[in-house]
Amino acid sequence: MKRQVWFFVAVLALAGCAQMPAQNAAHTDKAPNEVISFEIPPDALGAHDPQLTAVLTKAGALAAAQPQSTVVLVTALGQDFAYLNQAVWKGVPAQRMSKVSFENRTAGLGQPYSVSIRTVQ
C-alpha cells in the first residue's frame, strides 16, 4: 500500500513538470514592421475549417486596425488564394479597405502556407 501511495505522489509531482517549448527563431527574428505571422495547417485549409476562417477574418481586422497602411502577405498555392484572401478581407471594414493591400506569393515545394501582416514604412 505504501508503495502505491508513493507512486501516486511521484506521478502527481511529475505531472506539473512538462517542459515549455523552446521559443522559435521566427519569433526572435521578427521584422520591426511585422504585426503578426502564422502558418496555416494543411488539414484546416483542405477542409476550409470554420476556425481557420475565423482566424483569417481576425487577421484582416488586425491589419485594418493598424494606424499605418498594411500589407497582408499570403503564401500558398494558386488554387487556395481565393479562399484565403476572401477570408482575410471579411475582417477589413469598408472604410479601411484602402489602407490594406495584399501580396500573394506561391509556396514552394515543402514550404508551409502562411499569412504575414506588416505595416508599410
Backbone as CSV, one residue per row, in Angstrom:
resi,resn,N_x,N_y,N_z,CA_x,CA_y,CA_z,C_x,C_y,C_z
1,MET,0.826,-1.193,0.000,0.000,0.000,0.000,0.872,1.260,0.000
2,LYS,1.941,1.243,0.827,2.833,2.403,0.869,3.452,2.661,-0.501
3,ARG,3.780,1.592,-1.180,4.402,1.715,-2.494,3.439,2.410,-3.466
4,GLN,2.162,2.082,-3.415,1.169,2.705,-4.281,1.010,4.189,-3.966
5,VAL,1.036,4.535,-2.697,0.912,5.938,-2.296,2.101,6.732,-2.823
6,TRP,3.315,6.194,-2.660,4.499,6.899,-3.139,4.489,7.028,-4.663
7,PHE,4.022,5.984,-5.329,3.916,6.046,-6.783,2.944,7.152,-7.187
8,PHE,1.812,7.232,-6.513,0.805,8.261,-6.796,1.378,9.660,-6.552
9,VAL,2.105,9.836,-5.466,2.719,11.130,-5.153,3.752,11.495,-6.226
10,ALA,4.530,10.521,-6.657,5.537,10.781,-7.694,4.878,11.182,-9.007
11,VAL,3.787,10.515,-9.359,3.075,10.857,-10.591,2.523,12.271,-10.502
12,LEU,1.938,12.636,-9.377,1.415,13.994,-9.202,2.520,15.039,-9.281
13,ALA,3.656,14.739,-8.704,4.766,15.694,-8.723,5.289,15.904,-10.137
14,LEU,5.337,14.837,-10.910,5.859,14.944,-12.270,4.835,15.488,-13.257
15,ALA,3.578,15.412,-12.916,2.529,15.859,-13.842,2.653,17.342,-14.166
16,GLY,3.101,18.143,-13.248,3.220,19.579,-13.478,4.584,20.001,-13.983
17,CYS,5.413,19.055,-14.376,6.782,19.369,-14.761,7.016,19.305,-16.266
18,ALA,6.000,19.486,-17.050,6.179,19.452,-18.506,7.050,20.620,-18.936
19,GLN,7.929,20.353,-19.880,8.818,21.407,-20.358,8.067,22.359,-21.273
20,MET,8.408,23.616,-21.179,7.845,24.612,-22.080,8.561,24.481,-23.417
21,PRO,7.837,24.653,-24.523,8.506,24.565,-25.821,9.514,25.696,-25.989
22,ALA,10.597,25.389,-26.672,11.618,26.403,-26.923,11.051,27.482,-27.830
23,GLN,11.481,28.706,-27.608,10.996,29.805,-28.437,11.551,29.651,-29.840
24,ASN,10.690,29.746,-30.800,11.045,29.575,-32.205,11.907,30.751,-32.665
25,ALA,12.860,30.472,-33.522,13.732,31.528,-34.039,12.941,32.563,-34.824
26,ALA,11.814,32.165,-35.402,10.999,33.116,-36.178,10.479,34.239,-35.288
27,HIS,10.241,33.925,-34.018,9.743,34.956,-33.113,10.826,35.964,-32.747
28,THR,12.053,35.508,-32.656,13.123,36.413,-32.260,13.632,37.248,-33.432
29,ASP,13.431,36.749,-34.659,13.908,37.466,-35.838,12.809,38.301,-36.486
30,LYS,11.792,38.625,-35.743,10.652,39.361,-36.282,11.092,40.743,-36.753
31,ALA,10.663,41.075,-37.962,10.982,42.387,-38.517,10.276,43.466,-37.702
32,PRO,10.860,44.663,-37.615,10.253,45.712,-36.794,8.869,46.140,-37.287
33,ASN,8.586,45.945,-38.569,7.284,46.366,-39.079,6.295,45.203,-39.177
34,GLU,6.678,44.015,-38.702,5.783,42.861,-38.755,4.800,42.907,-37.589
35,VAL,3.524,42.809,-37.904,2.479,42.821,-36.884,2.241,41.405,-36.384
36,ILE,2.052,40.471,-37.305,1.818,39.072,-36.946,2.181,38.199,-38.139
37,SER,2.563,36.973,-37.843,2.861,35.999,-38.882,2.495,34.628,-38.337
38,PHE,1.788,33.830,-39.129,1.432,32.488,-38.676,1.328,31.541,-39.860
39,GLU,1.547,30.251,-39.553,1.433,29.204,-40.563,0.025,28.630,-40.534
40,ILE,-0.397,28.113,-41.677,-1.734,27.541,-41.806,-1.603,26.026,-41.894
41,PRO,-2.258,25.288,-40.986,-2.198,23.824,-41.049,-2.880,23.303,-42.317
42,PRO,-2.231,22.394,-43.042,-2.805,21.902,-44.296,-4.179,21.255,-44.134
43,ASP,-4.390,20.523,-43.035,-5.682,19.863,-42.858,-6.805,20.874,-42.644
44,ALA,-6.517,21.975,-41.969,-7.538,23.014,-41.768,-7.860,23.707,-43.082
45,LEU,-6.855,23.909,-43.899,-7.077,24.563,-45.187,-7.874,23.665,-46.120
46,GLY,-7.515,22.395,-46.163,-8.206,21.457,-47.040,-9.684,21.338,-46.720
47,ALA,-10.023,21.447,-45.446,-11.419,21.316,-45.020,-12.144,22.657,-44.980
48,HIS,-11.432,23.740,-45.275,-11.981,25.099,-45.106,-12.611,25.212,-43.720
49,ASP,-11.821,24.833,-42.745,-12.241,24.787,-41.348,-12.811,26.129,-40.907
50,PRO,-13.973,26.132,-40.245,-14.567,27.390,-39.775,-13.664,28.149,-38.794
51,GLN,-12.883,27.409,-38.001,-11.971,28.082,-37.070,-10.858,28.792,-37.833
52,LEU,-10.371,28.182,-38.899,-9.358,28.836,-39.728,-9.940,30.091,-40.361
53,THR,-11.155,29.990,-40.864,-11.814,31.158,-41.459,-11.936,32.277,-40.433
54,ALA,-12.293,31.931,-39.195,-12.421,32.936,-38.134,-11.074,33.586,-37.830
55,VAL,-10.001,32.791,-37.793,-8.661,33.338,-37.531,-8.243,34.270,-38.662
56,LEU,-8.499,33.864,-39.890,-8.145,34.707,-41.032,-8.941,36.010,-41.021
57,THR,-10.205,35.938,-40.644,-11.031,37.145,-40.548,-10.489,38.078,-39.469
58,LYS,-10.083,37.512,-38.340,-9.500,38.332,-37.270,-8.168,38.935,-37.709
59,ALA,-7.422,38.208,-38.522,-6.166,38.755,-39.052,-6.458,39.968,-39.925
60,GLY,-7.517,39.901,-40.713,-7.914,41.052,-41.529,-8.298,42.241,-40.672
61,ALA,-9.027,41.975,-39.586,-9.404,43.058,-38.669,-8.166,43.663,-38.014
62,LEU,-7.199,42.822,-37.672,-5.954,43.312,-37.079,-5.185,44.173,-38.071
63,ALA,-5.131,43.743,-39.316,-4.446,44.532,-40.348,-5.117,45.889,-40.510
64,ALA,-6.438,45.906,-40.497,-7.179,47.156,-40.678,-7.066,48.073,-39.468
65,ALA,-6.818,47.511,-38.299,-6.760,48.311,-37.071,-5.440,49.054,-36.897
66,GLN,-4.458,48.772,-37.724,-3.158,49.430,-37.592,-3.258,50.894,-38.010
67,PRO,-2.531,51.785,-37.333,-2.590,53.203,-37.695,-1.961,53.496,-39.063
68,GLN,-1.045,52.635,-39.503,-0.399,52.809,-40.807,-1.026,51.836,-41.806
69,SER,-0.751,52.047,-43.074,-1.183,51.099,-44.096,-0.480,49.767,-43.864
70,THR,-1.146,48.684,-44.231,-0.575,47.358,-44.015,-0.584,46.546,-45.300
71,VAL,0.326,45.574,-45.327,0.395,44.607,-46.414,0.157,43.234,-45.797
72,VAL,-0.774,42.489,-46.386,-1.033,41.117,-45.970,-0.360,40.222,-47.002
73,LEU,0.639,39.468,-46.563,1.368,38.563,-47.447,0.832,37.155,-47.233
74,VAL,0.241,36.584,-48.262,-0.311,35.232,-48.202,0.580,34.326,-49.044
75,THR,1.127,33.297,-48.410,1.951,32.322,-49.112,1.168,31.021,-49.190
76,ALA,0.847,30.600,-50.409,0.038,29.394,-50.625,0.168,28.968,-52.079
77,LEU,-0.571,27.951,-52.450,-0.656,27.558,-53.852,-1.775,28.348,-54.509
78,GLY,-1.680,28.526,-55.812,-2.610,29.369,-56.549,-4.073,29.064,-56.325
79,GLN,-4.430,27.787,-56.221,-5.837,27.437,-56.084,-6.414,27.830,-54.728
80,ASP,-5.574,28.159,-53.754,-6.060,28.497,-52.417,-6.105,29.998,-52.139
81,PHE,-5.551,30.808,-53.030,-5.529,32.255,-52.792,-6.927,32.846,-52.652
82,ALA,-7.864,32.417,-53.470,-9.211,32.999,-53.429,-9.836,32.824,-52.047
83,TYR,-9.779,31.609,-51.514,-10.355,31.355,-50.183,-9.632,32.150,-49.098
84,LEU,-8.304,32.105,-49.105,-7.532,32.782,-48.060,-7.730,34.295,-48.108
85,ASN,-7.614,34.881,-49.291,-7.782,36.333,-49.414,-9.189,36.770,-49.021
86,GLN,-10.194,36.019,-49.466,-11.576,36.375,-49.144,-11.822,36.309,-47.638
87,ALA,-11.274,35.291,-46.979,-11.459,35.163,-45.534,-10.808,36.328,-44.792
88,VAL,-9.634,36.753,-45.235,-8.968,37.897,-44.590,-9.752,39.179,-44.863
89,TRP,-10.201,39.375,-46.101,-10.948,40.593,-46.457,-12.218,40.749,-45.639
90,LYS,-12.831,39.627,-45.229,-14.064,39.699,-44.430,-13.866,40.514,-43.154
91,GLY,-12.655,40.514,-42.625,-12.386,41.224,-41.377,-12.046,42.690,-41.550
92,VAL,-11.892,43.136,-42.779,-11.500,44.526,-43.037,-12.755,45.372,-43.246
93,PRO,-12.997,46.353,-42.363,-14.162,47.225,-42.546,-14.038,48.037,-43.838
94,ALA,-15.174,48.340,-44.443,-15.200,49.042,-45.738,-14.410,50.350,-45.704
95,GLN,-14.495,51.097,-44.606,-13.815,52.393,-44.539,-12.294,52.256,-44.414
96,ARG,-11.783,51.046,-44.149,-10.333,50.843,-44.015,-9.729,50.054,-45.182
97,MET,-10.544,49.693,-46.165,-10.054,48.850,-47.269,-8.906,49.478,-48.043
98,SER,-8.883,50.781,-48.142,-7.806,51.439,-48.892,-6.474,51.388,-48.142
99,LYS,-6.496,51.062,-46.857,-5.272,51.008,-46.048,-4.644,49.616,-46.012
100,VAL,-5.342,48.617,-46.599,-4.855,47.237,-46.567,-4.633,46.757,-47.998
101,SER,-3.439,46.241,-48.270,-3.169,45.668,-49.590,-2.686,44.227,-49.418
102,PHE,-2.769,43.468,-50.486,-2.413,42.055,-50.457,-1.252,41.767,-51.390
103,GLU,-0.431,40.814,-50.973,0.623,40.245,-51.805,0.436,38.742,-51.738
104,ASN,0.312,38.104,-52.871,0.212,36.650,-52.911,1.532,36.088,-53.401
105,ARG,2.055,35.141,-52.652,3.320,34.500,-53.006,3.067,32.996,-53.116
106,THR,3.467,32.413,-54.220,3.271,30.980,-54.419,4.244,30.197,-53.548
107,ALA,3.702,29.244,-52.791,4.519,28.417,-51.907,5.345,27.440,-52.726
108,GLY,6.578,27.263,-52.312,7.453,26.298,-52.961,7.227,24.905,-52.402
109,LEU,7.898,23.932,-52.966,7.787,22.553,-52.528,8.200,22.431,-51.062
110,GLY,7.318,21.918,-50.245,7.610,21.738,-48.828,7.509,23.004,-47.994
111,GLN,7.192,24.119,-48.599,7.069,25.381,-47.866,5.665,25.466,-47.268
112,PRO,5.552,25.800,-45.987,4.225,25.869,-45.375,3.439,27.082,-45.869
113,TYR,2.129,26.943,-45.860,1.261,28.083,-46.140,1.347,29.025,-44.952
114,SER,1.306,30.321,-45.215,1.404,31.269,-44.110,0.721,32.582,-44.462
115,VAL,0.468,33.354,-43.417,-0.067,34.707,-43.552,0.801,35.607,-42.691
116,SER,1.273,36.700,-43.261,2.053,37.693,-42.523,1.427,39.056,-42.743
117,ILE,1.376,39.824,-41.685,0.861,41.189,-41.776,1.971,42.111,-41.320
118,ARG,2.269,43.101,-42.149,3.308,44.070,-41.773,2.843,45.465,-42.160
119,THR,3.330,46.428,-41.425,2.994,47.817,-41.726,3.927,48.337,-42.803
120,VAL,3.439,49.294,-43.566,4.233,49.917,-44.620,4.986,51.078,-43.996
121,GLN,6.296,51.121,-44.223,7.097,52.195,-43.631,7.412,53.252,-44.649
